[in-house]
Amino acid sequence: MSPDALHITGDEHADRVLTDDPFALLVGMLLDQQIPLEKAFTSPWVLEQRLGHGLDEAASHAAEQIRFKPAKRDGQPSDYTALVHIVFQLA
């Protein structure tokens, strides 16, 4: 793994997926809000193993288009819990 590789999960294969695929990292971040960190960030690698390949370029491109605006209270950014619904469809 390169020196700039992510070291989050303790599993070399899962960390490589997170390093190489920004969408996988986003999936891990979203899952981290719902399940323990260790499981959340290894999930993209598990998904890749189950699919037999990584997520395609279209999925990565779609994830890059997601933009968030911070919640505000009295004009200042504020913590806010939100549910983000993302639909995955197999071609």
C-alpha positions as a printed Julia matrix, in Angstrom:
91×3 Matrix{Float64}:
   0.0     0.0     0.0
   1.28    3.49   -0.77
   2.31    5.91    1.98
  -0.79    8.03    1.33
  -3.09    5.0     1.73
  -5.88    5.08    4.29
  -5.45    2.9     7.36
  -8.92    2.79    8.92
 -10.08   -0.81    9.22
  -6.99   -2.78   10.18
  -7.62   -4.97    7.12
  -5.24   -4.31    4.21
  -7.77   -5.3     1.51
 -10.61   -3.21    2.96
  -8.28   -0.21    3.4
  -7.15   -0.54   -0.23
 -10.77   -0.37   -1.43
 -11.33    2.79    0.66
  -8.11    4.33   -0.66
  -8.8     3.53   -4.31
 -12.52    4.3    -4.52
 -13.94    7.6    -3.19
 -17.45    6.17   -3.45
 -16.5     3.27   -1.18
 -15.2     5.78    1.35
 -18.49    7.7     1.15
 -20.44    4.47    1.71
 -18.29    3.75    4.77
 -18.93    7.24    6.13
 -22.67    6.91    5.64
 -22.75    3.48    7.25
 -20.62    4.72   10.15
 -23.61    6.77   11.26
 -25.67    3.58   11.69
 -23.33    0.72   12.62
 -19.96    0.38   14.4
 -17.0     1.96   12.59
 -15.15   -1.32   12.15
 -18.06   -2.86   10.25
 -18.99    0.32    8.36
 -15.63    0.83    6.73
 -15.09   -2.83    5.83
 -18.55   -3.05    4.22
 -17.49   -1.62    0.81
 -14.82   -4.34    0.57
 -17.35   -7.01    1.56
 -19.73   -5.64   -1.08
 -16.97   -5.8    -3.68
 -16.27   -9.42   -2.74
 -19.95  -10.36   -3.0
 -20.43   -8.59   -6.34
 -17.22  -10.0    -7.75
 -16.1    -6.52   -8.81
 -16.01   -2.96   -7.55
 -18.68   -0.36   -8.03
 -18.72    0.99  -11.54
 -17.7     4.41  -12.79
 -21.33    5.57  -12.99
 -21.84    4.91   -9.26
 -18.64    6.77   -8.41
 -19.61    9.68  -10.66
 -23.1     9.86   -9.12
 -21.61    9.96   -5.62
 -19.28   12.8    -6.63
 -22.33   14.88   -7.6
 -23.82   14.76   -4.1
 -23.61   18.14   -2.37
 -24.62   18.98    1.15
 -25.39   22.32    2.73
 -24.83   22.55    6.47
 -27.85   22.85    8.71
 -28.03   26.3    10.29
 -29.48   27.69   13.47
 -29.54   31.47   13.83
 -27.39   31.72   10.7
 -24.63   29.48   12.11
 -23.81   25.91   11.03
 -25.4    23.47   13.45
 -25.45   19.72   14.05
 -28.49   18.05   12.5
 -29.44   14.44   12.03
 -30.76   13.66    8.57
 -31.68   10.54    6.67
 -30.09   10.34    3.22
 -31.85    7.96    0.85
 -29.61    6.54   -1.89
 -31.04    4.02   -4.34
 -28.7     1.47   -5.92
 -29.93   -0.32   -9.0
 -28.18   -3.19  -10.73
 -28.03   -2.77  -14.48
